[in-house]
Amino acid sequence: MTQATLALIKPDATERNIVGKILSRAEDQDLSIVAMKLLKLSMEEAQGFYYVHRDKSFFESLTSFVSEGPIVAIVFRGENAIEKWRQIMGETDPAKAEDGTIRAVFGETIERNSTHGSDSLESARFEIGYFFPGLNLVK
């Protein structure tokens, strides 16, 4: 099934100038870039995006981190894009991520793990709309 998913390249990766290396891994796996922009989130915007985690102990540190520097928001499209992007990223904790995945190669810590990806169709719809309101995903 062809899907769209949201991907974020987080501040730790933009700071190290590895955006292109991350994007090429997605493109090498037949994920196409539908939309992309570079931006810096305010703390309020980061909290709005990660609102589903608002009751978790890591919420404040996560939102502080993701708003500390530029991020790249991307919409990828492809066959089973949500699962494919999650496999390319690897486990959230770089220490547990499979060799060769983005987080195993570029991640520094469980928080500074270079990337984010939608985990379901429902979250993809919300997340794409959050960063790209009104985006018409023409096939």
GROMACS elastic network, one bead per residue, 0.5 to 0.9 nm:
[ bonds ]
;  ai    aj funct       b0    kb
    1    78     6  0.80517   500
    1    79     6  0.53298   500
    1    80     6  0.55533   500
    1    81     6  0.84610   500
    2    77     6  0.68860   500
    2    78     6  0.51371   500
    2    80     6  0.57805   500
    2    81     6  0.69349   500
    3    76     6  0.81955   500
    3    77     6  0.55565   500
    3    78     6  0.56599   500
    3    79     6  0.61488   500
    3    80     6  0.57631   500
    3    81     6  0.53351   500
    3    82     6  0.69730   500
    3   121     6  0.82280   500
    4    34     6  0.84100   500
    4    75     6  0.64268   500
    4    76     6  0.55109   500
    4    78     6  0.67033   500
    4    79     6  0.87556   500
    4    80     6  0.83292   500
    4    81     6  0.60321   500
    4    82     6  0.70431   500
    4   121     6  0.83919   500
    4   124     6  0.72010   500
    4   125     6  0.84331   500
    4   128     6  0.84775   500
    4   137     6  0.82821   500
    5    74     6  0.82273   500
    5    75     6  0.56047   500
    5    76     6  0.54049   500
    5    77     6  0.65147   500
    5    78     6  0.87290   500
    5    81     6  0.60904   500
    5    82     6  0.53736   500
    5    85     6  0.79676   500
    5   117     6  0.71435   500
    5   118     6  0.59704   500
    5   119     6  0.85872   500
    5   120     6  0.85270   500
    5   121     6  0.78163   500
    5   123     6  0.86729   500
    5   124     6  0.51812   500
    5   125     6  0.78677   500
    5   127     6  0.82430   500
    5   128     6  0.71474   500
    6    73     6  0.71675   500
    6    74     6  0.57609   500
    6    76     6  0.64094   500
    6    82     6  0.81146   500
    6   116     6  0.80039   500
    6   117     6  0.57271   500
    6   118     6  0.56052   500
    6   123     6  0.87350   500
    6   124     6  0.58385   500
    6   125     6  0.84437   500
    6   127     6  0.62194   500
    6   128     6  0.55829   500
    6   131     6  0.87626   500
    7    72     6  0.81269   500
    7    73     6  0.59634   500
    7    74     6  0.50828   500
    7    75     6  0.62209   500
    7    76     6  0.71779   500
    7    85     6  0.79078   500
    7   115     6  0.69793   500
    7   116     6  0.54693   500
    7   118     6  0.68510   500
    7   127     6  0.89018   500
    7   128     6  0.88465   500
    8    71     6  0.66528   500
    8    72     6  0.55622   500
    8    74     6  0.61823   500
    8    75     6  0.88195   500
    8   114     6  0.81890   500
    8   115     6  0.54006   500
    8   117     6  0.65232   500
    9    12     6  0.82690   500
    9    13     6  0.63549   500
    9    14     6  0.69199   500
    9    19     6  0.69041   500
    9    22     6  0.79633   500
    9    23     6  0.89609   500
    9    70     6  0.88189   500
    9    71     6  0.55074   500
    9    73     6  0.66142   500
    9    74     6  0.81359   500
    9   114     6  0.57541   500
    9   116     6  0.66547   500
   10    13     6  0.56128   500
   10    14     6  0.64520   500
   10    15     6  0.86972   500
   10    65     6  0.86420   500
   10    66     6  0.63390   500
   10    69     6  0.81494   500
   10    70     6  0.73295   500
   10    72     6  0.68971   500
   10    73     6  0.87852   500
   10   112     6  0.76698   500
   10   113     6  0.77329   500
   10   115     6  0.54562   500
   10   116     6  0.73458   500
   11    14     6  0.50542   500
   11    15     6  0.58291   500
   11    16     6  0.84935   500
   11    40     6  0.88895   500
   11    65     6  0.74834   500
   11    66     6  0.62185   500
   11    67     6  0.78295   500
   11    68     6  0.68552   500
   11    69     6  0.50404   500
   11    70     6  0.54149   500
   11    71     6  0.53513   500
   11    72     6  0.84664   500
   11   112     6  0.80791   500
   11   114     6  0.71839   500
   12    15     6  0.52601   500
   12    16     6  0.64468   500
   12    17     6  0.88905   500
   12    65     6  0.86970   500
   12    66     6  0.87184   500
   12    69     6  0.80827   500
   12    70     6  0.89249   500
   12    71     6  0.87623   500
   12   107     6  0.83269   500
   12   108     6  0.82853   500
   12   112     6  0.60237   500
   12   113     6  0.75598   500
   12   114     6  0.57940   500
   12   115     6  0.89856   500
   13    16     6  0.51412   500
   13    17     6  0.62499   500
   13    18     6  0.56161   500
   13    19     6  0.64370   500
   13    22     6  0.87097   500
   13    71     6  0.82722   500
   13   106     6  0.76081   500
   13   107     6  0.82617   500
   13   112     6  0.83910   500
   13   113     6  0.82023   500
   13   114     6  0.50393   500
   13   115     6  0.78506   500
   14    18     6  0.62213   500
   14    19     6  0.59568   500
   14    69     6  0.79844   500
   14    70     6  0.65028   500
   14    71     6  0.64549   500
   14    72     6  0.77298   500
   14   114     6  0.82695   500
   15    18     6  0.79493   500
   15    69     6  0.76509   500
   15    70     6  0.78194   500
   16    19     6  0.83039   500
   17    20     6  0.77728   500
   17    21     6  0.86962   500
   18    21     6  0.52448   500
   18    22     6  0.64062   500
   18    23     6  0.87613   500
   18   106     6  0.84685   500
   19    22     6  0.52259   500
   19    23     6  0.61733   500
   19    24     6  0.86358   500
   19    72     6  0.79806   500
   20    23     6  0.50330   500
   20    24     6  0.60297   500
   20    25     6  0.86867   500
   21    24     6  0.52915   500
   21    25     6  0.65852   500
   22    25     6  0.53495   500
   22    26     6  0.68591   500
   22   102     6  0.69147   500
   22   106     6  0.88809   500
   22   114     6  0.88727   500
   22   115     6  0.86767   500
   23    26     6  0.53063   500
   23    27     6  0.63109   500
   23    28     6  0.85868   500
   23    33     6  0.87306   500
   24    28     6  0.58625   500
   24    29     6  0.85847   500
   25    28     6  0.51116   500
   25    29     6  0.65664   500
   25    31     6  0.89141   500
   25    88     6  0.73571   500
   25   101     6  0.89857   500
   25   102     6  0.80268   500
   26    29     6  0.52551   500
   26    30     6  0.67221   500
   26    31     6  0.53999   500
   26    32     6  0.77062   500
   26    33     6  0.88276   500
   26    76     6  0.82950   500
   26    84     6  0.86481   500
   26    85     6  0.69689   500
   26    88     6  0.70767   500
   27    30     6  0.50917   500
   27    32     6  0.60444   500
   27    33     6  0.78562   500
   28    31     6  0.73717   500
   29    32     6  0.89438   500
   29    84     6  0.79742   500
   29    85     6  0.87438   500
   29    88     6  0.82937   500
   30    77     6  0.85785   500
   30    78     6  0.65140   500
   30    79     6  0.80248   500
   30    81     6  0.89816   500
   31    76     6  0.57186   500
   31    77     6  0.55453   500
   31    79     6  0.77471   500
   31    81     6  0.67582   500
   31    84     6  0.82900   500
   31    85     6  0.80010   500
   32    75     6  0.82607   500
   32    76     6  0.53062   500
   32    77     6  0.51864   500
   32    78     6  0.63305   500
   33    36     6  0.70863   500
   33    74     6  0.68281   500
   33    75     6  0.59504   500
   33    77     6  0.65311   500
   34    74     6  0.74538   500
   34    75     6  0.53664   500
   34    76     6  0.57053   500
   34    77     6  0.64785   500
   34   137     6  0.75611   500
   35    73     6  0.80577   500
   35    74     6  0.55990   500
   35    75     6  0.50825   500
   35    76     6  0.74270   500
   35   132     6  0.80775   500
   35   135     6  0.85255   500
   35   137     6  0.89991   500
   36    72     6  0.69066   500
   36    73     6  0.55467   500
   36    75     6  0.64080   500
   36    76     6  0.88926   500
   36   132     6  0.88945   500
   37    71     6  0.83739   500
   37    72     6  0.56292   500
   37    73     6  0.54492   500
   37    74     6  0.67029   500
   37   131     6  0.88103   500
   38    70     6  0.66547   500
   38    71     6  0.57945   500
   38    73     6  0.64614   500
   38    74     6  0.89469   500
   39    69     6  0.85373   500
   39    70     6  0.54440   500
   39    71     6  0.55895   500
   39    72     6  0.63849   500
   39    73     6  0.76903   500
   40    66     6  0.85484   500
   40    67     6  0.64290   500
   40    68     6  0.77565   500
   40    69     6  0.58954   500
   40    71     6  0.60276   500
   40    72     6  0.86050   500
   41    44     6  0.78225   500
   41    45     6  0.56188   500
   41    46     6  0.59379   500
   41    66     6  0.72991   500
   41    68     6  0.78782   500
   41    69     6  0.77458   500
   41    70     6  0.74206   500
   41    71     6  0.77953   500
   42    45     6  0.51174   500
   42    46     6  0.62435   500
   42    47     6  0.85828   500
   42    64     6  0.89955   500
   42    66     6  0.89266   500
   42    67     6  0.56235   500
   42    68     6  0.83336   500
   43    46     6  0.50903   500
   43    47     6  0.61117   500
   43    48     6  0.85758   500
   43    63     6  0.63798   500
   43    64     6  0.64188   500
   43    66     6  0.82685   500
   43    67     6  0.56261   500
   43    68     6  0.84560   500
   44    47     6  0.50503   500
   44    48     6  0.61258   500
   44    49     6  0.86480   500
   44    63     6  0.85055   500
   44    67     6  0.88533   500
   45    49     6  0.61941   500
   45    50     6  0.86631   500
   45    63     6  0.87004   500
   45    67     6  0.81431   500
   46    49     6  0.51282   500
   46    50     6  0.61719   500
   46    51     6  0.82695   500
   46    62     6  0.84932   500
   46    63     6  0.52070   500
   46    64     6  0.77488   500
   46    66     6  0.66268   500
   46    67     6  0.61636   500
   47    50     6  0.52215   500
   47    51     6  0.55926   500
   47    53     6  0.88388   500
   47    54     6  0.76241   500
   47    59     6  0.79993   500
   47    60     6  0.82679   500
   47    62     6  0.88617   500
   47    63     6  0.57654   500
   47    64     6  0.87036   500
   48    51     6  0.50936   500
   48    52     6  0.86578   500
   48   130     6  0.87677   500
   49    52     6  0.79880   500
   49    63     6  0.87770   500
   49   126     6  0.89025   500
   49   127     6  0.72706   500
   49   130     6  0.70578   500
   49   131     6  0.88618   500
   50    53     6  0.56892   500
   50    54     6  0.69591   500
   50    59     6  0.76518   500
   50    62     6  0.84136   500
   50    63     6  0.72508   500
   51    54     6  0.50221   500
   51    55     6  0.85111   500
   51    59     6  0.84247   500
   52    55     6  0.78185   500
   52    56     6  0.88312   500
   53    56     6  0.53721   500
   53    57     6  0.84993   500
   53    58     6  0.79598   500
   53    59     6  0.58892   500
   54    57     6  0.82420   500
   54    58     6  0.85280   500
   54    59     6  0.55487   500
   54    60     6  0.81316   500
   55    58     6  0.86315   500
   55    59     6  0.71097   500
   56    59     6  0.55873   500
   56    60     6  0.86868   500
   57    60     6  0.74572   500
   57    61     6  0.84739   500
   58    61     6  0.54965   500
   58    62     6  0.59193   500
   58    63     6  0.85383   500
   58   111     6  0.87624   500
   59    62     6  0.52071   500
   59    63     6  0.60892   500
   59    64     6  0.84228   500
   60    63     6  0.53507   500
   60    64     6  0.59873   500
   60    65     6  0.84877   500
   61    64     6  0.50568   500
   61    65     6  0.60038   500
   61    66     6  0.86060   500
   61   111     6  0.83146   500
   62    65     6  0.51339   500
   62    66     6  0.61388   500
   62    67     6  0.85532   500
   62   111     6  0.66166   500
   62   112     6  0.88278   500
   63    66     6  0.52295   500
   63    67     6  0.61178   500
   63    68     6  0.85951   500
   64    67     6  0.53576   500
   64    68     6  0.62304   500
   65    68     6  0.52235   500
   65    69     6  0.78637   500
   65   111     6  0.79843   500
   65   112     6  0.78920   500
   66    69     6  0.69010   500
   66    70     6  0.82079   500
   66    71     6  0.75782   500
   66   112     6  0.88789   500
   67    70     6  0.75354   500
   67    71     6  0.83225   500
   73   128     6  0.88529   500
   73   131     6  0.70143   500
   73   132     6  0.88143   500
   74   128     6  0.84518   500
   74   131     6  0.87195   500
   75   128     6  0.68821   500
   75   132     6  0.86964   500
   76    81     6  0.69012   500
   76    82     6  0.86473   500
   76    85     6  0.83952   500
   77    80     6  0.84431   500
   77    81     6  0.58731   500
   77    82     6  0.86931   500
   78    82     6  0.85721   500
   78    84     6  0.85196   500
   79    82     6  0.86109   500
   79    84     6  0.79451   500
   80    83     6  0.57907   500
   80    84     6  0.59988   500
   80    85     6  0.85599   500
   81    85     6  0.58428   500
   81    86     6  0.83871   500
   82    85     6  0.54620   500
   82    86     6  0.63174   500
   82    87     6  0.87798   500
   82   117     6  0.74478   500
   82   118     6  0.63827   500
   82   119     6  0.65224   500
   82   120     6  0.67413   500
   82   121     6  0.75781   500
   82   124     6  0.78851   500
   83    86     6  0.50661   500
   83    87     6  0.61769   500
   83    88     6  0.86530   500
   83   118     6  0.88058   500
   83   119     6  0.75722   500
   83   120     6  0.83476   500
   84    87     6  0.51434   500
   84    88     6  0.62466   500
   84    89     6  0.86884   500
   85    88     6  0.50120   500
   85    89     6  0.61508   500
   85    90     6  0.86349   500
   85   117     6  0.68192   500
   85   118     6  0.85394   500
   86    89     6  0.50817   500
   86    90     6  0.61219   500
   86    91     6  0.80348   500
   86   116     6  0.84397   500
   86   117     6  0.62854   500
   86   118     6  0.78817   500
   86   119     6  0.75166   500
   87    90     6  0.51934   500
   87    91     6  0.80367   500
   87   101     6  0.74631   500
   88   100     6  0.84767   500
   88   101     6  0.54357   500
   88   102     6  0.62993   500
   88   103     6  0.85681   500
   89    92     6  0.80537   500
   89    97     6  0.82971   500
   89   101     6  0.54117   500
   89   103     6  0.56180   500
   89   104     6  0.82042   500
   89   114     6  0.87999   500
   89   115     6  0.68975   500
   89   116     6  0.78975   500
   89   117     6  0.79803   500
   90    93     6  0.82813   500
   90    94     6  0.76579   500
   90    96     6  0.83639   500
   90    97     6  0.50047   500
   90    98     6  0.61293   500
   90    99     6  0.85695   500
   90   100     6  0.85682   500
   90   101     6  0.51687   500
   90   102     6  0.64075   500
   90   103     6  0.57292   500
   90   104     6  0.69986   500
   91    94     6  0.64496   500
   91    95     6  0.84048   500
   91    96     6  0.61479   500
   91    98     6  0.72265   500
   91   101     6  0.84158   500
   91   103     6  0.69938   500
   91   104     6  0.80992   500
   91   110     6  0.89848   500
   92    95     6  0.87311   500
   92    96     6  0.77564   500
   92    97     6  0.70796   500
   92   103     6  0.71271   500
   92   107     6  0.88423   500
   92   109     6  0.87471   500
   92   110     6  0.58552   500
   92   111     6  0.78559   500
   92   113     6  0.68004   500
   92   115     6  0.88160   500
   92   116     6  0.86664   500
   93    96     6  0.54209   500
   93    97     6  0.62544   500
   93   103     6  0.74090   500
   93   104     6  0.81865   500
   93   107     6  0.79634   500
   93   108     6  0.87273   500
   93   109     6  0.64449   500
   93   111     6  0.76808   500
   93   113     6  0.71070   500
   94    98     6  0.82497   500
   94   101     6  0.88262   500
   94   102     6  0.85374   500
   94   105     6  0.78131   500
   94   106     6  0.80579   500
   94   107     6  0.53862   500
   94   108     6  0.67099   500
   94   109     6  0.61969   500
   94   110     6  0.61900   500
   94   112     6  0.89468   500
   94   113     6  0.64860   500
   95    98     6  0.85287   500
   95   103     6  0.84662   500
   95   104     6  0.66753   500
   95   107     6  0.85467   500
   95   108     6  0.86625   500
   95   109     6  0.77447   500
   95   110     6  0.80173   500
   96    99     6  0.89377   500
   96   104     6  0.76317   500
   97   100     6  0.84123   500
   97   101     6  0.67159   500
   97   102     6  0.84955   500
   97   103     6  0.63529   500
   97   104     6  0.51240   500
   97   105     6  0.88395   500
   98   101     6  0.58784   500
   98   103     6  0.84066   500
   98   104     6  0.63372   500
   99   102     6  0.87248   500
   99   103     6  0.88568   500
   99   104     6  0.57973   500
   99   105     6  0.73070   500
  100   103     6  0.82492   500
  100   104     6  0.62004   500
  100   105     6  0.60324   500
  101   104     6  0.52163   500
  101   105     6  0.61324   500
  101   106     6  0.83843   500
  102   105     6  0.52325   500
  102   106     6  0.56775   500
  102   107     6  0.70043   500
  102   113     6  0.83542   500
  102   114     6  0.76610   500
  102   115     6  0.78180   500
  103   106     6  0.52233   500
  103   108     6  0.78550   500
  103   109     6  0.88903   500
  103   110     6  0.89615   500
  103   113     6  0.54936   500
  103   114     6  0.65369   500
  103   115     6  0.73531   500
  104   107     6  0.58151   500
  104   108     6  0.84364   500
  104   113     6  0.84309   500
  105   108     6  0.87636   500
  106   113     6  0.70335   500
  106   114     6  0.65613   500
  107   110     6  0.76345   500
  107   111     6  0.85024   500
  107   112     6  0.60853   500
  107   114     6  0.54383   500
  107   115     6  0.82365   500
  108   111     6  0.78734   500
  108   112     6  0.54115   500
  108   113     6  0.56642   500
  108   114     6  0.78258   500
  109   113     6  0.56860   500
  110   113     6  0.57199   500
  111   114     6  0.82886   500
  112   115     6  0.82962   500
  113   116     6  0.81971   500
  117   124     6  0.82592   500
  118   121     6  0.76815   500
  118   122     6  0.85844   500
  118   123     6  0.56646   500
  118   124     6  0.50421   500
  118   125     6  0.87724   500
  118   127     6  0.71680   500
  118   128     6  0.89315   500
  119   122     6  0.82686   500
  119   123     6  0.62963   500
  119   124     6  0.71091   500
  120   123     6  0.52401   500
  120   124     6  0.60394   500
  120   125     6  0.86218   500
  121   124     6  0.50134   500
  121   125     6  0.62180   500
  121   126     6  0.87569   500
  122   125     6  0.52959   500
  122   126     6  0.64766   500
  122   127     6  0.86688   500
  123   126     6  0.50847   500
  123   127     6  0.58569   500
  123   128     6  0.83266   500
  124   127     6  0.50910   500
  124   128     6  0.58071   500
  124   129     6  0.82426   500
  125   128     6  0.54370   500
  125   129     6  0.61201   500
  125   130     6  0.85559   500
  126   129     6  0.51984   500
  126   130     6  0.60712   500
  126   131     6  0.89409   500
  127   131     6  0.65082   500
  127   132     6  0.83093   500
  128   131     6  0.55095   500
  128   132     6  0.55682   500
  128   133     6  0.73194   500
  128   135     6  0.81130   500
  129   132     6  0.50114   500
  129   134     6  0.69601   500
  129   135     6  0.73206   500
  130   133     6  0.60289   500
  132   135     6  0.54704   500
  133   136     6  0.89366   500
  135   138     6  0.89202   500
